[in-house]
Amino acid sequence: MTKKGAVAARTAVLKRRTFTREFKLQVIREIEAGKTQAQVAREYQISDNTISKWRRELRQYKERAFAGRGHAYTDEARVNELERMVGRLTMENDFLKKLLQKLETES
């Protein structure tokens, strides 16, 4: 295998790290307790920008932050969830209207 192929094969195996909600909160707590963000970043070998992003998400979403599997809870996700709910409720409403009309005509 050539050197170039070996590098490509080695980099293809690397996976993106994921962090649990508890870990992210622990990192943020350490900063709030008085450690500098740069110090915590070096200690845990995490990018300073990553920690900034986590702190921003926690401020913005509070208890909904770090919802699961490393994905942030976003306003877009909430909008999608509500749109699905509206669709479901609209279908149920239409069904009940038709059922009510059918029962009224039979009476």
C-alpha positions as CSV (number, residue, x, y, z in Angstrom):
1,M,0.0,0.0,0.0
2,T,1.3,3.4,-0.8
3,K,1.8,6.1,1.8
4,K,-1.1,8.1,0.4
5,G,-3.3,5.0,0.6
6,A,-2.3,4.3,4.2
7,V,-3.1,7.8,5.2
8,A,-6.5,7.6,3.5
9,A,-7.3,4.3,5.1
10,R,-6.2,5.5,8.6
11,T,-8.3,8.7,8.4
12,A,-11.4,6.8,7.1
13,V,-11.5,4.8,10.4
14,L,-11.5,7.9,12.6
15,K,-14.9,8.7,14.0
16,R,-16.3,11.9,15.4
17,R,-16.4,11.9,19.2
18,T,-19.7,12.2,20.9
19,F,-20.2,13.4,24.5
20,T,-23.0,12.6,26.9
21,R,-25.2,15.3,28.4
22,E,-23.7,14.7,31.8
23,F,-20.2,15.2,30.5
24,K,-21.1,18.5,28.8
25,L,-22.8,19.7,32.0
26,Q,-19.7,18.7,34.0
27,V,-17.4,20.7,31.7
28,I,-19.7,23.7,32.0
29,R,-19.9,23.4,35.8
30,E,-16.1,23.4,36.1
31,I,-16.0,26.7,34.1
32,E,-18.7,28.2,36.3
33,A,-16.7,27.0,39.4
34,G,-13.8,29.2,38.4
35,K,-11.6,27.3,36.0
36,T,-10.9,29.1,32.7
37,Q,-12.5,27.8,29.6
38,A,-9.0,27.3,28.0
39,Q,-7.9,25.3,31.0
40,V,-10.9,23.0,30.9
41,A,-10.5,22.6,27.1
42,R,-6.9,21.5,27.5
43,E,-7.7,19.2,30.4
44,Y,-10.4,17.3,28.4
45,Q,-8.8,17.8,25.0
46,I,-11.8,19.6,23.6
47,S,-11.8,22.6,21.3
48,D,-12.5,25.9,23.0
49,N,-15.1,26.5,20.3
50,T,-16.9,23.3,21.2
51,I,-17.2,24.4,24.9
52,S,-18.4,27.8,23.8
53,K,-21.1,26.1,21.7
54,W,-22.2,24.0,24.6
55,R,-22.4,27.0,26.9
56,R,-24.5,28.9,24.3
57,E,-26.8,25.9,23.9
58,L,-27.3,25.6,27.6
59,R,-28.1,29.3,27.9
60,Q,-30.6,29.1,25.0
61,Y,-32.4,25.8,25.7
62,K,-31.9,25.3,29.5
63,E,-33.1,21.9,30.5
64,R,-33.8,20.9,26.9
65,A,-30.1,21.4,25.9
66,F,-28.2,18.3,24.8
67,A,-31.4,16.3,24.2
68,G,-29.7,13.2,23.2
69,R,-27.1,11.4,21.1
70,G,-25.0,14.5,20.8
71,H,-27.7,16.4,18.9
72,A,-28.8,19.8,20.1
73,Y,-32.4,20.5,20.7
74,T,-33.2,23.2,18.2
75,D,-36.1,25.5,17.5
76,E,-36.4,23.9,14.1
77,A,-36.9,20.5,15.7
78,R,-39.6,21.9,17.9
79,V,-41.4,23.5,14.9
80,N,-41.2,20.1,13.1
81,E,-42.6,18.3,16.1
82,L,-45.5,20.8,16.4
83,E,-46.3,20.6,12.7
84,R,-46.6,16.9,12.9
85,M,-48.9,17.3,15.9
86,V,-51.1,19.8,14.0
87,G,-51.3,17.3,11.0
88,R,-52.3,14.5,13.3
89,L,-55.0,16.6,15.1
90,T,-56.4,17.8,11.8
91,M,-56.8,14.3,10.6
92,E,-58.5,13.3,13.8
93,N,-60.8,16.3,13.7
94,D,-61.8,15.5,10.1
95,F,-62.5,11.9,11.0
96,L,-64.7,12.9,13.9
97,K,-66.6,15.4,11.8
98,K,-67.4,12.8,9.2
99,L,-68.4,10.3,11.9
100,L,-70.7,12.9,13.6
101,Q,-72.3,13.7,10.2
102,K,-72.9,9.9,9.6
103,L,-74.4,9.5,13.0
104,E,-76.7,12.5,12.6
105,T,-78.0,11.2,9.2
106,E,-78.7,7.8,10.6
107,S,-80.8,9.3,13.5
